[in-house]
Amino acid sequence: MTDLRSAYERKVLTLADMAADMRRRGVDAETVARAVHAERLEIAKAFKDLTPEPLRSKIQARTVARYGNPAGPSIDFLRAAGKSWDEIIDSASRPGSLPD
């Protein structure tokens, strides 16, 4: 695994701490989900921008094929797919896999 990928995974995993902290402060699940999801999209963009070709194009192509959006799934997409706020929080806090 590359240093860039390791850094990405570590950064994404910090979102679980962010969510836990917000919950401890009594923030409702929807607000936590929206905040963690937005931060995940920012992390993904930053690391995609640093990813060398041709891997960057492979990642973007897979993301568009899966979600219809190069940035990743929107909250509306995830809710329409039946995801609960807690499921959105959990998935935003987990790094995805690399394309083959």
Helices and strands as residue ranges (DSSP letters): H 3-24, H 29-50, H 55-67, H 75-80, H 85-92
